[in-house]
Amino acid sequence: MWGGMSARVFTASDLNALNLLGRPVWVFDLDRGATFWANTGALSLFAADSVEHLRARQTKDPMSEGMRRRLENYRARFEAGEAVEERWTFYPEGRGAVPAWCRCSGIRIDDGAGARLAMLVEANPIEDDSLGANETRLVEALRHCNELISLHRLDGAAVVRNPAAEQALGPVEGAALADVFLDQDALREGVQLAREGGVFRRELPIATRQGPAWHDTELRRVVDPITAEPALLVVQHDVTARRESEERLREARTDAEAASKAKSSFLAVMSHELRTPMMGVLAAAELLRESDLDPDQREALEMVFAAGRQMVGQIEDVLDISRIEAGRIRLQLAPTDVRAVLVETLRPFLDAVERKSLTLTQAVDASVPRRVQTDRRRLAQIIGNLVTNAIKFTDEGAIDVRVGATPLEGARLQLSLSVSDSGVGMDPSQAHRLFAAFAQADSSVSRSRDGAGLGLHIVKSLAEVLGGRVRVETALGEGSTFRVILPMEAAPASDNPSAPTHPKAKLALRVLVADDNTLNRRALVRMLRRWGCEVQQASDGAEALRVAEASPPDVILMDVWMPGVDGPTATRRLRARVDALARTPVFALTADAFYLEDEGEESPFDRFLHKPVDWDLLYEALRGVAG
């Protein structure tokens, strides 16, 4: 009815006009703390006979401190031109609670003692107090909830706490926010944000009666319904158990990562220690192949080759298990001649097949494109492990390798690779154990058959990395068929196949070989000279830089691990130069199986070649430099 503040003084006629209203209306003298005037409806609401009766009742009972602060708050708002609308509950003598919506505004009154500020109240009693009933239910719910809920004045003093808050933080008497928050800076930030009308929420350390704890804490500004003053509502939820669980998980993850790093470091060292001498063995054997050997000597040499390749294969299997577990398998997709890969992969198995008097057959269906886009090395690894497994468990009969393709949309296709044998087979119920690392369907088999049980696990893992799957069909005493399905695309006819060719033409290149291992360096030098290369040598990175500066090479073969200045450091120094030497191609030679994965895109090298060096791959890489 009225605005926030009336500038003129209300007269008796104004008040008499209000008396005609049917709803309760009264004027409260803020200076004297008593009712100044009330209409009939207001007297009925208060169950009073007259204004004097009502005033006498008010002056009899002293005003509480909370009510005094509330009236002061009203005064300030009236003087600022504001009105107040609130829900009040009245308790008339001899009657129950009467809820009402009240609008309060400031007016000026004068009874001869001077004009002064008063509060005009217009009340609308609520007939259906469903809201009051709901508020009662909410109060009961707050009493029993586990959340810590408390109301504080803006200065931090506690006003009220629900039972959960009192149990955790202590009684409300004399309590303050500063006693609860262990992070005082966060408390100041939260209070400031709440004062400005924002909502502060953060997980904070809290001082509880049981000791320090972590609480998800929320602060916001509200109005105290008793004093009508701004207040801080604080809601807290104990998250200590969750944070401790997360911390245990973090510690476990850190320990696991440390263990994985230690394992990778160990495998890297062992890889280097095993691969480095194997390169010398295989390189020397490769050079001997060109010598005049009698049949017995050549047979012995081929035995050295076979044993060396088998050892390198076992090293690769163990390292691949570690790569797979760490998710560090990197694919090198390139146009690949499937037929050439099959022939080259099966060639080393011919002696083993002949020794066991087995028959090895192979067939590639016409549906298979001449070239497909895949990882040649991983495809060969899958074929090799499946054939190794077949030979191991077949004592008589045949092994059949077949490759087919199912065309899909566009260039996409599904390559189907199957390896069937007439071996011992197994109970189909045991087949699921085949693909676990270091496992075989029958553990007693390991005593009569060579192998660590890694091959099929690697086949399954590599197939999944390539986006494919593995199936097995087997019966005890009737042999087994392993089928690998791999999705891929047909490669354009213009692309060069990834299968390496044997060296034919001489390479007119000046090659710098930097390797601290004398045997490996000698093997590389002899092979490079056989290919027509002019060779320079260095035993560490610093010497390699000096030799390159004195006589710039066409390409550098740089060992990674060398004493003093290692390969990566020397190559980065080379790249930092401003002359043409900085653009010299540098191929990394590494016996560290994880170096490629660790370096990633930051590597200074142009290409990586693992030891023992695949001579065909090295020749192809050098031929690419020669153009």
C-alpha angles and dihedrals in degrees: 000000000000133000125244096278134006115213096202126073115257112239132205090262090055090053093046089054089055089053089068092064115102096217124075113275127171142161120231119203105226094194096051097032096230141097112280098186138354135184125227093268091054093049089052091049091052093040089235128145095214144352088262090054091050093046091050091052091051096049091047093064114053116236115256121241090244092054091047091054090046092054091048088053090051091050091054092049093047091051087052089056096254130135126213126225116187143150111249131185118214126202108200117193111273094007138089128254117302115200119204141169108239131196114200125193135169122252135167122243133185125191094173095282093089135283116294141167120272137172121245110206124195114188130197109192115221111234097187105046097187087132091056090050090051091049089053090052091048091052089052091048091051090052091059104033120108094227115103106238124180139162121219136182116245089260088061099254112143116245102176140349131196117238093263091055093047091050093050101034105024135249120330096237109108093353123141137182092246089062091056105043116074091189102066094179090057090047092054090047092049095047092048092050092047092048088055091053098261130123118244118203128171142134105256139174110257133193107232131175088255094050136270115342140167118248132186095230131196126188125187137159118253137160119260102237091212102047098021087225125134111267141175120249111204120193119183135183122191110239097165095114092050093048091048089051090049090049091052089050091050091050091047090049091049091050091047092049090049090050091048091048091049090049092049090048091050092048091047091053093044090046090054093046093049101037096048097062091037089060090056092048095049093041092053090048090050090053092048090056088072092054127094103264130172117233095264092050092047091050090051090048091052088051088055090050093049093048091046093050090047091053092048088049092052090049090050092050093054092045092047090054088056092046092050093049090051094044090239100129108128120198122217103201116197139147104287133191102224093194093053092047091051093050094046093045095050096045096081090052096058094089093050091048091050093049090055092042091238129149118236117195131177136189135177116200119232088241090073111095118237090246132019133187107250145110104284095198094050092046090053090047091055092049092045095050093047092050091045089053092048094050091047094057100035117085098170138006128037146319118211125196118193133177124195138161138217113206118227132180116325113331093342121113143160115242113210117202118183131181115191127185138181092223134126095295120192145239106286089227089066096049094094089067093060096082098052117105115262090003136119129187090247115030091204089065091073089069093059102030129057119241144076097242096252102115102079092041088056091047092054093044094048092046090054091047087054089050096255141107142228129229130187130202114189145153129189110266093002104081133244141265121208115195123191119195115199127181115219144134133255111254120235113262091237093064120097116245117252094225108106122238125222114261114264112151122062117251115229095205136132104223126190113207114199113186131134092209107090095201093051092045092051091049091051093046094051093047092047092050089050087057091053098258126146104231132208122187139212132171098208142013097266093053090046091057092049093049092046092050093049094046114011111222128214091232137001126219102204124190112219101216112052131142118259107003107021127209100266092047093049092047093050090051088051091051090050092064120103098218133079091274088074089067095054111129111248121195117198117227109199137168088188104102093200100046094096092051093046096049098045117163093343093070115120092210126102095212142002126228119184123218128274083054118231099228094204091054092046091051092050091049092051092045087056089057092047090052 
